[in-house]
Amino acid sequence: MPIIDQQRRMVEVGRIRMGEKRVAKSGKSYPAKLDTWRLTSPDKTRLTAAASIYGGTVTDWDGQHQLTTESNVLDVAVIPGQALSQYMELWGQRHPKNHDGPNPVLCLRRCDGQSELLSDEPCICKVSGDEQCKPTTRLSVVLRKVPGVGMWRLDTRGAIAAGELVGGVELLEMLTARNRPVRARLRLDQRSTLDRLSGETHNFVVPVLDIDATLDEALDAMSSGRQLPTFTPVARLPEAPTLTVGEQIAQVGQEPRVQRTNAAEPIPATGLRPRTAAGTVYDQPIRELVAECERRGLEASGSKAALLQRLTDSDASAEPPEGVDEIALAAAECSLCGSTRAQRVLDAHGAARCKDTKGCMERVEQKAAVEADPDMAPFT
């Protein structure tokens, strides 16, 4: 398995060139454009194979080998994610020409239009107002009829090629969205422009990337999904059995719980009847309180708090019955106000309530006021 954050790329085995250096009568060298493609590589075997396809003769060149073909079209393939790179670059020598010692030609600036990448500073051309950098486009392709695995790189510093190659590569990148190489043709076009000021005609060559298919065929290939993915699909896992909430609760209730040896003793039963959040006398509907007052022969008119007061006064305080834990009773909630702080006793109905009836009724009235107006809630 490859390293996750390691950049993947194919090895570069040669260069694709559109010109060559020639020597003038004065002895100076100058660049000259070609009508056909020129290939250079340290591997003579690849150039010999290319010569059998595109013509030409392999010769030695600058410690490597070169082939000036007889064709202006190369059969190539575009590899996803490795086709194109573009920067604004300035090439030159760091020292004056009369400098003693090595003084090679280097890339002095490399900018993306906003930041200079070599010095990690803002674009020097924009800051100084002096545009010295030129658009540099590098196109890497595979010569699909030449034996071997590797990329052939084409470098161009033309403004026209910088714009046109991007458009062609973007279309091919769409075709390679499924990570499959796309067949294409790299063509060498001869073009010319007329200088309106001087009236001179300038001839130049432009690399063009094209495909061996119609646009309809390309669109069909993009939408049909014929291209192979780069990953191996994982078999679908069987679905786990699903249980309802009730079935899960039932299973939990059936599981035996193992008592720890150092566990605390279970809390003893209080003897009090269980109550819910809606089980207090206060939470009963007012019509039930009225009916209870009528049953006891008490006045059945007035507010809810007044009805509760009459019912509380009619209940005689009783001592805890036998078997009731007084400590547990003191910790129980009052059936009227829900308080656990005041001292509790049992009323005639066996429910816990505050022994301080007056304080209990104040808390009941406060609770009723809060329900009527939440802004009346005390700060806690």
N, C-alpha and C positions, 0 to 999 in steps of 0.2 A: 504494500500500500504506500503511495507517495506521501511526502511531507505535505501537510495541509497548506501551510503558508509559503511553500516554495513555488516560485514562478516557473511555469512550464513553457518551453520553447524548443523548436527544432534547431539543429546545428546549421550554421551558415557554411555552405560548401563552395560558394562562388558569387561573382558579381555580374550583373547585366549592365552593359554600358552603351551609350548612344553616340559616343565620339572617341577620339584618340588624339594623342599629341603628335604633332608633326614639327619638323625642323625647317625653318625658312632658309633662304639663301644666305641671309646674314648670320646664320648659325643659332639664332634664337628659336626656342620652341614655342608653339602656339596651339591652342585647342582647335580641333576641326570636327564638324559634325559628320555623321555617317548616314548612308541610306539604308543600311542593314544593321542588325544587332551584332554587338561584340560581347563575347563572354570571356571572363578571366577566372581562373581557379588554380589552386595548388595541386589539384588532382587531374593529371593528364588523361586518365582513363575516362573520366566523365566528358571532357572536351572532345576526345576521340569519338565517343558515342554520339555526342551532339553534332559533330562534323558529318557523320554518316547520315544524319537526319536533315540538317539544315544547310549542309555544304560548308566549304571553307577548308582551311589548312591550319593545323595546330602548330604554334610556334612558341618559343621561349620568350618570356617577358618579365623583366624586373624580379627575377627569382621565382616566378610562377610560370603559368602557361596561358596563352590567349588564343581565341578563335574568333576571327571576323567572318560571320556567317554570310550566306547568300540570300537570306530571307529577312523580311521585315515583320514577320509574324512568328511568335513563339507560342506553343501550346503549354498552358500553365494550369495550375490549380490553386485556388485561394484557400488557405487554412484558417479556420475560425479563430479570431482574436490575435492573429500573428501577421496580419496583412499590411497594416499601414501605421506609420508614425509621422507626425509633422511638428516642426519647431521653427522658430525664427532663430537663425544661427549666424554667427560672425566667425569666419576662419582667417587665420593669419599667424604671424610670428610674434612671439613675445618680446624679442629683442631687435634692435636695428640690424640692417643687413651687414654692417661692418663689425658685428659682435664676434668676439673670439670664442669659439666653442660651439657646441651643438645649438642649433636654432631651428627646430623642426616646425612645420606648419601644424597648428593645433586649433581646436575649437575654443575660441576665446569667450564666446557668449552663447547661451542656449536658453531661449525664452519661449514661453507659451502665450505671449501677448500681454500678460499681466505681471509675471514674476520671472526674474532671471534665475534659472535653476542652479547654475554652477556656484553663484555667490549667495543664493537665497535672499535676494534683494528685489525691490521693484524694478520693472522694465527700465533699463538704462536708456534705451532709445527714446522712450516717452518722456523720461525725466529731463534728458538733455535736449530733446527736440531734434536730434540728428539721427535719422534712420539709416543705420549702418548694417543691420541684420537683414538677411534675405530668407524667404520661406524655403525650407529644406524638407523635402518629402522623401520618405524611404518606403518603398514597396517591396515586400518579401513574398515570393511565390515559389511554387514547386514546378520544375520543368517535368511534366508528367510523362514525357516520352524518353527522357534521359534516365538510365538506370541509377539506382541509389536513392537514399533517403536524405533529404536536406533542403535547405532554403537557398534560393538565389535572390540577391538583393539588388534593387535598382534605386540609385540616388539621383534626384533631380532638384535643381534650385530655380526652376522656372515658375513664374506666378500662374501661368495658364495651366500647367500640369498640376500645380498645387490645388487648384479649384476643381479641375475635371477628374482627377484621380479620386478625390474624396467622394464625389458623386457616384462614380462607378463602384468604389469599394463599399460604400454604404448600402447600395443595392445588393451587392454580393454578401455583405454581412447579414442582411435580412434573409438571404437564401441559406446562409450558414447558421441561422439561429438554432437549428437542431443539431449543431456540432458535426456537420458532415462537409468535407471539402467539395468545392464547386468547380466544375470545369470552366475555363475561360481562355481568352486569347489576348496576348499582349502585343499590340500593334504599334508600329513606329510610323507616325504621320509626318509628312513634310508640309510645313506651313510657311506663310510669308505675311509680312505686314508692310504698309506703306507709311513712311514718315512724312507727315503733311508739311513740316517745316522745311526739311531738306529735299524732299521728293525722292529719297532713296528707299529701296526695297530691301527689307531684312528677311532673310531666310533662316528658319530654325526648325527643329524637330520636337515633336510632343509625343510622349508615351500615352497610349490609350488602352484601357482595360475594357474588354468586351466579352460577351458570352455567346456560346454556340447554341442559342435557343431564342425563340420568340418570347415576347413579353407574356403572352398567354400561357406558354409552356412554363415560364418561370413562376407565374402566379399560381398555376395548378400545382407545381412542385411545392410551393410554400404552404398551400392550403390542404393538400392531400395527405400530408404526414408520412410521405414515403421515406423521409430521411431517418436514419437510425439514431436513437438516443445514445448517450455515452455512459449511462448507468444501467445496471441490471435490476429489473423490477423484483421486488421482494414479494414472495407468495403471501396472499392475504391470510391473516391469522384467523382461526375460527373464533366466532363470537362467544364471549363468556355468557353463561346463563345469568339472566337478570331476575331479581326478586323484587317484589313490592315492598314498601316500607313496613306494612303489617307483617309480612313473612320474615323480614329481617329482625323485627322486634321480637317475634315469636321465637326465632332461633336464639337470640340473645338471652331470652328468659329461660330457655331450656338448658343453657350451658351452666354446668355446676361451677360455683365459685369456691376456690380453695382458700380457706382461712389461714392467714399468716400466723406463725407462732407468736410473733410479737405484736399482733393486732390488739387494739383497745377493745374493752368489753362493749358489747352492743348497748345502745341507749335503752333503758327500760321503758315500758309503755306507761303513758301518763294516766290512762283511764278516761281521757277526754275524747269526745266524739270528734272525728276529723271534720275540718271545715275547708272550704275553697275560698278563692278570692272574692267570690260573690256570695259567700255564706254568712257574712255578718248581718246583724239586725239592721244596720244602717243601709245596707245595699238592697234590702227588701223594697218592693214597690210600695208607695204610700197607701194604695188601696188595701194591701195586706196589713199594714199597721193600723189603719182605720178599723178593719174587721177584727183585729186582735183586741183593740181598745173596746169595741162594742161587746165582744165576747166576755171581757173582764168587767163590763159595766162601768167603764171609764169614759170620760168625755172624748168624743171622736172627731173633734174639729180642731182647726189650727194648722200650723206648719208641720213639716216632717220632724223637725227638731223638738217641737212641743209634744208630738205624739210619742217620740222616743223617751222624752223626759218622764211622761206619765207612766209608760210601761216600765221604765227603770225604777221609778219610785214604788211601783206596785210589787216589784220583785224583792222579796226579803233576802237579805244577805244570808248566805249559808256557809257553814264550815265545809271544808273539803270532805267528801265522803270517804269511807274507809277504802284503802287501797290506792288512793290518789297521791302521787308524789308531789309534795308541796314545792319542791325546787322546780320541778317541771311545770307546775301550775304558774309559778312566778315568771317563767320564761315564755308562757303562752301569750298569744295576741289577744287583745280585748275584742270581743265580738261586736262591740259598738264602734269604737274609734280606731281599732287596729293597732293601738299602742302596745309596746312591749316593755316600756320603762316603768309605768306606774304599777303599784301592787295590785294583783288580781285576786278575785274571789269567784266562787261559783254562784250563778243566779239560780232561781227556782227551776229553770229549764236545763240546768247542767252545763251551761255555756260560761266561759271565762269572761269576766268584765272587770273594769277598773274599780277598785274599792273607793276611790275618790270620785263620786258621781258628778260633782260640780266640774272638776277638771275634765272628766270624760265628755260631758256635754259641751264644754267649750271647744274641745277638739272636734267634736261632731259638727258643731256650727261652723267652725273654721273650714272643715272639709267641704261642707255644703257651699260656703261662700266661694271657695276656690273653683268648684265645679261650675258655678254660675259665672265667675269672672276669673279666668286663669291669671290675670295680672295681680290678683290678690294673694298669689302664692308667696309664702315667706321665703326669704333668702336662706339657703342652707350652705 
